[in-house]
């Protein structure tokens, strides 16, 4: 059984990553996708302030995953959803290294060289630290 970890954040880039992940999963027999969304602490404070409560906050996060879940369902690819909290890069790395997937798929934000050097990117950190093949999709 192939186990693919797909990290998404609700952006267009992560949707493109999902499309590519599904392409790979469709080629691998008995594939299962582990869909991970990390609620970033830096953004979570703002989300909490605007949400009416815990249920609404959870629903808003699930809504970001809906387009990706729809793609997976359409192609009849089994998947599990994991919503975690923290700084996305280290959380994805830790989850991936515990899960030991056959492939990790992430989207790229498209930072320029200077931004990447100064800020770093989630995809760059994942590539460097995950102990599995990583596919970065632009």
Secondary structure, DSSP 8 states (H G I E B T S, - for coil): -EEEEEEE-SSHHHHHHHHHHHHHHHHSTTEEEEEEEEE-HHHHHHHHHHSSSHHHHHHHHHHHHHHHHHHHHHTT-EEEEEEEES-HHHHHHHHHHHHT-SEEEEE-----HHHHHHH--HHHHHHHH-SS-EEEE-
